[in-house]
Amino acid sequence: MLRAMVFLAKGDIERFKQVIELGRTDYRDVLWQAEYECGEEQLYDFNKTFHELKLMGK
């Protein structure tokens, strides 16, 4: 869950706070937005680390 929240915030503290509130309402919305990016096909699986998903530089 935390990885999905960090990913959605994209470094913006205010957005991170909004995502936390969204997670308090329904954590599935956070996971759906992060993993599917509002589409039908799953792009990410945040059960994996950022390194495993190749979202981090070396």
PDB file as gemmi writes it, atoms N, CA and C in Angstrom:
CRYST1    1.000    1.000    1.000  90.00  90.00  90.00 P 1                      
ATOM      1  N   MET A   1       0.823  -1.184   0.000  1.00  0.00           N  
ATOM      2  CA  MET A   1       0.000   0.000   0.000  1.00  0.00           C  
ATOM      3  C   MET A   1       0.868   1.249   0.000  1.00  0.00           C  
ATOM      4  N   LEU A   2       1.889   1.260   0.845  1.00  0.00           N  
ATOM      5  CA  LEU A   2       2.751   2.431   0.933  1.00  0.00           C  
ATOM      6  C   LEU A   2       3.462   2.698  -0.393  1.00  0.00           C  
ATOM      7  N   ARG A   3       3.935   1.663  -1.051  1.00  0.00           N  
ATOM      8  CA  ARG A   3       4.590   1.853  -2.361  1.00  0.00           C  
ATOM      9  C   ARG A   3       3.621   2.481  -3.352  1.00  0.00           C  
ATOM     10  N   ALA A   4       2.381   2.031  -3.356  1.00  0.00           N  
ATOM     11  CA  ALA A   4       1.382   2.591  -4.269  1.00  0.00           C  
ATOM     12  C   ALA A   4       1.135   4.067  -3.951  1.00  0.00           C  
ATOM     13  N   MET A   5       1.085   4.411  -2.676  1.00  0.00           N  
ATOM     14  CA  MET A   5       0.867   5.802  -2.273  1.00  0.00           C  
ATOM     15  C   MET A   5       2.035   6.689  -2.694  1.00  0.00           C  
ATOM     16  N   VAL A   6       3.244   6.219  -2.455  1.00  0.00           N  
ATOM     17  CA  VAL A   6       4.433   6.987  -2.845  1.00  0.00           C  
ATOM     18  C   VAL A   6       4.465   7.167  -4.358  1.00  0.00           C  
ATOM     19  N   PHE A   7       4.151   6.128  -5.078  1.00  0.00           N  
ATOM     20  CA  PHE A   7       4.132   6.192  -6.540  1.00  0.00           C  
ATOM     21  C   PHE A   7       3.126   7.223  -7.028  1.00  0.00           C  
ATOM     22  N   LEU A   8       1.920   7.212  -6.481  1.00  0.00           N  
ATOM     23  CA  LEU A   8       0.888   8.147  -6.906  1.00  0.00           C  
ATOM     24  C   LEU A   8       1.235   9.596  -6.569  1.00  0.00           C  
ATOM     25  N   ALA A   9       1.906   9.814  -5.450  1.00  0.00           N  
ATOM     26  CA  ALA A   9       2.243  11.175  -5.030  1.00  0.00           C  
ATOM     27  C   ALA A   9       3.304  11.807  -5.922  1.00  0.00           C  
ATOM     28  N   LYS A  10       4.157  11.007  -6.522  1.00  0.00           N  
ATOM     29  CA  LYS A  10       5.196  11.500  -7.431  1.00  0.00           C  
ATOM     30  C   LYS A  10       6.012  12.644  -6.826  1.00  0.00           C  
ATOM     31  N   GLY A  11       6.335  12.514  -5.539  1.00  0.00           N  
ATOM     32  CA  GLY A  11       7.174  13.495  -4.866  1.00  0.00           C  
ATOM     33  C   GLY A  11       6.463  14.723  -4.331  1.00  0.00           C  
ATOM     34  N   ASP A  12       5.161  14.806  -4.491  1.00  0.00           N  
ATOM     35  CA  ASP A  12       4.377  15.966  -4.048  1.00  0.00           C  
ATOM     36  C   ASP A  12       3.754  15.649  -2.682  1.00  0.00           C  
ATOM     37  N   ILE A  13       4.198  16.379  -1.655  1.00  0.00           N  
ATOM     38  CA  ILE A  13       3.725  16.115  -0.288  1.00  0.00           C  
ATOM     39  C   ILE A  13       2.211  16.317  -0.166  1.00  0.00           C  
ATOM     40  N   GLU A  14       1.680  17.362  -0.775  1.00  0.00           N  
ATOM     41  CA  GLU A  14       0.233  17.599  -0.703  1.00  0.00           C  
ATOM     42  C   GLU A  14      -0.534  16.461  -1.364  1.00  0.00           C  
ATOM     43  N   ARG A  15      -0.040  16.003  -2.505  1.00  0.00           N  
ATOM     44  CA  ARG A  15      -0.692  14.873  -3.194  1.00  0.00           C  
ATOM     45  C   ARG A  15      -0.591  13.619  -2.325  1.00  0.00           C  
ATOM     46  N   PHE A  16       0.539  13.431  -1.643  1.00  0.00           N  
ATOM     47  CA  PHE A  16       0.718  12.281  -0.757  1.00  0.00           C  
ATOM     48  C   PHE A  16      -0.342  12.308   0.348  1.00  0.00           C  
ATOM     49  N   LYS A  17      -0.591  13.483   0.911  1.00  0.00           N  
ATOM     50  CA  LYS A  17      -1.629  13.608   1.950  1.00  0.00           C  
ATOM     51  C   LYS A  17      -3.003  13.239   1.395  1.00  0.00           C  
ATOM     52  N   GLN A  18      -3.285  13.674   0.159  1.00  0.00           N  
ATOM     53  CA  GLN A  18      -4.564  13.339  -0.475  1.00  0.00           C  
ATOM     54  C   GLN A  18      -4.697  11.836  -0.675  1.00  0.00           C  
ATOM     55  N   VAL A  19      -3.604  11.215  -1.094  1.00  0.00           N  
ATOM     56  CA  VAL A  19      -3.613   9.766  -1.331  1.00  0.00           C  
ATOM     57  C   VAL A  19      -3.818   9.011  -0.018  1.00  0.00           C  
ATOM     58  N   ILE A  20      -3.211   9.504   1.055  1.00  0.00           N  
ATOM     59  CA  ILE A  20      -3.416   8.883   2.373  1.00  0.00           C  
ATOM     60  C   ILE A  20      -4.896   8.934   2.741  1.00  0.00           C  
ATOM     61  N   GLU A  21      -5.526  10.078   2.540  1.00  0.00           N  
ATOM     62  CA  GLU A  21      -6.961  10.208   2.847  1.00  0.00           C  
ATOM     63  C   GLU A  21      -7.786   9.266   1.983  1.00  0.00           C  
ATOM     64  N   LEU A  22      -7.442   9.161   0.717  1.00  0.00           N  
ATOM     65  CA  LEU A  22      -8.135   8.229  -0.169  1.00  0.00           C  
ATOM     66  C   LEU A  22      -7.988   6.800   0.357  1.00  0.00           C  
ATOM     67  N   GLY A  23      -6.795   6.460   0.817  1.00  0.00           N  
ATOM     68  CA  GLY A  23      -6.554   5.128   1.370  1.00  0.00           C  
ATOM     69  C   GLY A  23      -7.365   4.853   2.619  1.00  0.00           C  
ATOM     70  N   ARG A  24      -7.612   5.871   3.392  1.00  0.00           N  
ATOM     71  CA  ARG A  24      -8.436   5.704   4.595  1.00  0.00           C  
ATOM     72  C   ARG A  24      -9.893   5.425   4.234  1.00  0.00           C  
ATOM     73  N   THR A  25     -10.322   5.990   3.110  1.00  0.00           N  
ATOM     74  CA  THR A  25     -11.693   5.782   2.651  1.00  0.00           C  
ATOM     75  C   THR A  25     -11.849   4.389   2.040  1.00  0.00           C  
ATOM     76  N   ASP A  26     -10.966   4.068   1.093  1.00  0.00           N  
ATOM     77  CA  ASP A  26     -11.010   2.756   0.449  1.00  0.00           C  
ATOM     78  C   ASP A  26      -9.643   2.470  -0.173  1.00  0.00           C  
ATOM     79  N   TYR A  27      -8.865   1.618   0.455  1.00  0.00           N  
ATOM     80  CA  TYR A  27      -7.514   1.328   0.001  1.00  0.00           C  
ATOM     81  C   TYR A  27      -7.490   0.771  -1.423  1.00  0.00           C  
ATOM     82  N   ARG A  28      -8.592   0.144  -1.845  1.00  0.00           N  
ATOM     83  CA  ARG A  28      -8.634  -0.433  -3.196  1.00  0.00           C  
ATOM     84  C   ARG A  28      -8.544   0.639  -4.269  1.00  0.00           C  
ATOM     85  N   ASP A  29      -9.075   1.828  -3.987  1.00  0.00           N  
ATOM     86  CA  ASP A  29      -8.967   2.928  -4.943  1.00  0.00           C  
ATOM     87  C   ASP A  29      -7.507   3.325  -5.159  1.00  0.00           C  
ATOM     88  N   VAL A  30      -6.739   3.344  -4.088  1.00  0.00           N  
ATOM     89  CA  VAL A  30      -5.312   3.679  -4.188  1.00  0.00           C  
ATOM     90  C   VAL A  30      -4.596   2.638  -5.035  1.00  0.00           C  
ATOM     91  N   LEU A  31      -4.814   1.382  -4.733  1.00  0.00           N  
ATOM     92  CA  LEU A  31      -4.145   0.319  -5.488  1.00  0.00           C  
ATOM     93  C   LEU A  31      -4.561   0.323  -6.952  1.00  0.00           C  
ATOM     94  N   TRP A  32      -5.831   0.531  -7.220  1.00  0.00           N  
ATOM     95  CA  TRP A  32      -6.307   0.546  -8.603  1.00  0.00           C  
ATOM     96  C   TRP A  32      -5.672   1.696  -9.381  1.00  0.00           C  
ATOM     97  N   GLN A  33      -5.668   2.893  -8.795  1.00  0.00           N  
ATOM     98  CA  GLN A  33      -5.084   4.042  -9.489  1.00  0.00           C  
ATOM     99  C   GLN A  33      -3.592   3.845  -9.749  1.00  0.00           C  
ATOM    100  N   ALA A  34      -2.884   3.275  -8.797  1.00  0.00           N  
ATOM    101  CA  ALA A  34      -1.439   3.099  -8.948  1.00  0.00           C  
ATOM    102  C   ALA A  34      -1.100   1.946  -9.897  1.00  0.00           C  
ATOM    103  N   GLU A  35      -1.770   0.835  -9.745  1.00  0.00           N  
ATOM    104  CA  GLU A  35      -1.408  -0.350 -10.526  1.00  0.00           C  
ATOM    105  C   GLU A  35      -1.985  -0.342 -11.929  1.00  0.00           C  
ATOM    106  N   TYR A  36      -3.127   0.246 -12.091  1.00  0.00           N  
ATOM    107  CA  TYR A  36      -3.789   0.220 -13.394  1.00  0.00           C  
ATOM    108  C   TYR A  36      -3.735   1.568 -14.103  1.00  0.00           C  
ATOM    109  N   GLU A  37      -3.403   2.625 -13.387  1.00  0.00           N  
ATOM    110  CA  GLU A  37      -3.374   3.979 -13.932  1.00  0.00           C  
ATOM    111  C   GLU A  37      -4.642   4.265 -14.742  1.00  0.00           C  
ATOM    112  N   CYS A  38      -5.774   3.936 -14.132  1.00  0.00           N  
ATOM    113  CA  CYS A  38      -7.112   4.216 -14.679  1.00  0.00           C  
ATOM    114  C   CYS A  38      -7.390   3.494 -15.998  1.00  0.00           C  
ATOM    115  N   GLY A  39      -6.759   2.389 -16.228  1.00  0.00           N  
ATOM    116  CA  GLY A  39      -7.018   1.614 -17.436  1.00  0.00           C  
ATOM    117  C   GLY A  39      -7.503   0.228 -17.104  1.00  0.00           C  
ATOM    118  N   GLU A  40      -7.597  -0.602 -18.102  1.00  0.00           N  
ATOM    119  CA  GLU A  40      -8.076  -1.971 -17.930  1.00  0.00           C  
ATOM    120  C   GLU A  40      -6.939  -2.949 -17.658  1.00  0.00           C  
ATOM    121  N   GLU A  41      -5.746  -2.622 -18.146  1.00  0.00           N  
ATOM    122  CA  GLU A  41      -4.609  -3.537 -18.043  1.00  0.00           C  
ATOM    123  C   GLU A  41      -3.729  -3.158 -16.852  1.00  0.00           C  
ATOM    124  N   GLN A  42      -3.384  -4.156 -16.040  1.00  0.00           N  
ATOM    125  CA  GLN A  42      -2.527  -3.902 -14.884  1.00  0.00           C  
ATOM    126  C   GLN A  42      -1.111  -3.612 -15.366  1.00  0.00           C  
ATOM    127  N   LEU A  43      -0.585  -2.439 -14.987  1.00  0.00           N  
ATOM    128  CA  LEU A  43       0.757  -2.032 -15.388  1.00  0.00           C  
ATOM    129  C   LEU A  43       1.798  -2.340 -14.336  1.00  0.00           C  
ATOM    130  N   TYR A  44       1.402  -2.319 -13.065  1.00  0.00           N  
ATOM    131  CA  TYR A  44       2.329  -2.534 -11.950  1.00  0.00           C  
ATOM    132  C   TYR A  44       1.700  -3.472 -10.932  1.00  0.00           C  
ATOM    133  N   ASP A  45       2.543  -4.088 -10.135  1.00  0.00           N  
ATOM    134  CA  ASP A  45       2.101  -4.902  -9.007  1.00  0.00           C  
ATOM    135  C   ASP A  45       2.903  -4.437  -7.803  1.00  0.00           C  
ATOM    136  N   PHE A  46       2.305  -3.608  -6.964  1.00  0.00           N  
ATOM    137  CA  PHE A  46       3.025  -3.028  -5.851  1.00  0.00           C  
ATOM    138  C   PHE A  46       3.221  -3.981  -4.682  1.00  0.00           C  
ATOM    139  N   ASN A  47       2.981  -5.275  -4.900  1.00  0.00           N  
ATOM    140  CA  ASN A  47       3.471  -6.283  -3.970  1.00  0.00           C  
ATOM    141  C   ASN A  47       4.971  -6.450  -4.184  1.00  0.00           C  
ATOM    142  N   LYS A  48       5.461  -5.975  -5.326  1.00  0.00           N  
ATOM    143  CA  LYS A  48       6.887  -6.017  -5.664  1.00  0.00           C  
ATOM    144  C   LYS A  48       7.521  -4.685  -5.280  1.00  0.00           C  
ATOM    145  N   THR A  49       8.836  -4.693  -5.117  1.00  0.00           N  
ATOM    146  CA  THR A  49       9.560  -3.470  -4.767  1.00  0.00           C  
ATOM    147  C   THR A  49       9.695  -2.565  -5.989  1.00  0.00           C  
ATOM    148  N   PHE A  50      10.056  -1.311  -5.746  1.00  0.00           N  
ATOM    149  CA  PHE A  50      10.306  -0.379  -6.848  1.00  0.00           C  
ATOM    150  C   PHE A  50      11.425  -0.906  -7.747  1.00  0.00           C  
ATOM    151  N   HIS A  51      12.428  -1.529  -7.139  1.00  0.00           N  
ATOM    152  CA  HIS A  51      13.542  -2.095  -7.937  1.00  0.00           C  
ATOM    153  C   HIS A  51      13.035  -3.235  -8.823  1.00  0.00           C  
ATOM    154  N   GLU A  52      12.215  -4.101  -8.282  1.00  0.00           N  
ATOM    155  CA  GLU A  52      11.680  -5.201  -9.067  1.00  0.00           C  
ATOM    156  C   GLU A  52      10.799  -4.685 -10.221  1.00  0.00           C  
ATOM    157  N   LEU A  53      10.139  -3.579  -9.990  1.00  0.00           N  
ATOM    158  CA  LEU A  53       9.270  -2.996 -11.012  1.00  0.00           C  
ATOM    159  C   LEU A  53      10.048  -2.092 -11.971  1.00  0.00           C  
ATOM    160  N   LYS A  54      11.347  -1.947 -11.692  1.00  0.00           N  
ATOM    161  CA  LYS A  54      12.221  -1.088 -12.512  1.00  0.00           C  
ATOM    162  C   LYS A  54      11.755   0.366 -12.509  1.00  0.00           C  
ATOM    163  N   LEU A  55      11.297   0.824 -11.334  1.00  0.00           N  
ATOM    164  CA  LEU A  55      10.881   2.206 -11.171  1.00  0.00           C  
ATOM    165  C   LEU A  55      11.959   3.050 -10.488  1.00  0.00           C  
ATOM    166  N   MET A  56      13.060   2.413 -10.124  1.00  0.00           N  
ATOM    167  CA  MET A  56      14.167   3.108  -9.452  1.00  0.00           C  
ATOM    168  C   MET A  56      15.404   3.036 -10.347  1.00  0.00           C  
ATOM    169  N   GLY A  57      16.162   4.111 -10.326  1.00  0.00           N  
ATOM    170  CA  GLY A  57      17.439   4.100 -11.033  1.00  0.00           C  
ATOM    171  C   GLY A  57      18.439   3.230 -10.301  1.00  0.00           C  
ATOM    172  N   LYS A  58      19.596   3.116 -10.856  1.00  0.00           N  
ATOM    173  CA  LYS A  58      20.634   2.261 -10.243  1.00  0.00           C  
ATOM    174  C   LYS A  58      21.280   2.913  -9.076  1.00  0.00           C  
TER     175      LYS A  58                                                      
END                                                                             
